[in-house]
């Protein structure tokens, strides 16, 4: 099972090299955040970003939510489908760069959703 998950994660990582896949991932991110009243700039859903730019935008959005709208944090995590195991493990080992690392976790989870949706069609 561990080997299967590793293969899936490798496939998702490879898919992130495709601008089209990145754009579909951005749209998934926007959709899940929008359910909780959080919006991104209009270009977020029309222009594929580099991974570093996407990471920065998601990091800023998560930081704003954590700081200014903390009551919406857990409902958002539920919509993003961050597993409780990953969530607890992540925050029990978090360091000063936790927000950047967590933003990457969110991006990867959203990319997995896109990947699985495509594979199950």
Beta strands, then each sheet from edge to edge (+ up, - down):
end
